[in-house]
Amino acid sequence: MPLTVAALMVLLLAIIAGSLTPARWMPSWLPNDKLLHAMAYGLAAMLLFLQLGDPWARLWALAALLMMGWGLECLQQRLVQGREFSKGDLMANGVGVLLGVGLAIGWGTWHGTPELLGASMALPGQ
């Protein structure tokens, strides 16, 4: 199993566990909640984008990541005491996904590997 896949699996499990943890159990030293959402979903999106080569597979995987975030928000308000649905969290997830994809594209361009963008998503002139 490639390291990227293992890291992605651990990260997704951490996102799920963190989303379904009661607020009173969360460590007080954690940074801003929205920042955590953006960072976690951004890293997950970047790993997905780098791991998948087909543009359509990337699109579906990123959509599934956003749907997972929405589903976790819905679950936590019903199952976890002290947690509630937050549109701000969903927005932070979306911003994180966009930043993660941007970082993956930037990384591929900077390292001279435009094939990361896929055939139908390649930059003009490449």
Residue pairs with C-beta under 8 A, 6 or more apart in sequence:
2 51
4 47
4 50
4 51
5 51
7 47
8 44
8 47
8 48
8 51
11 40
11 43
11 44
11 47
12 44
12 68
14 40
15 40
15 41
15 44
15 68
15 69
15 72
16 68
16 72
18 26
18 36
18 40
19 72
19 73
19 75
19 76
20 72
20 75
20 76
20 79
20 80
21 80
22 80
22 81
22 82
22 83
23 80
23 82
23 83
24 82
30 36
33 89
33 92
34 88
34 89
34 91
34 92
35 92
37 69
37 89
37 92
37 93
37 96
38 92
38 93
38 95
38 96
38 99
39 96
40 96
41 65
41 66
41 69
41 92
41 93
41 94
41 96
41 97
41 100
42 95
42 96
42 97
42 99
42 100
42 103
43 96
43 100
44 65
44 96
44 97
44 100
45 62
45 65
45 96
45 97
45 98
45 99
45 100
45 101
45 104
46 100
46 101
46 103
46 104
46 107
47 100
48 58
48 61
48 62
48 65
49 58
49 62
49 100
49 101
49 104
49 105
49 116
50 104
50 107
50 108
50 116
52 58
52 61
53 115
53 118
54 118
55 117
55 118
55 119
55 120
55 121
58 118
62 97
62 101
65 97
66 93
66 94
66 97
69 89
69 90
69 93
70 90
73 85
73 86
73 89
73 90
74 85
76 83
76 84
76 85
77 83
77 84
77 85
104 116
105 116
105 117
107 116
108 114
108 115
108 116
108 117
109 123
114 122
114 123
114 126
115 122
117 123
117 126
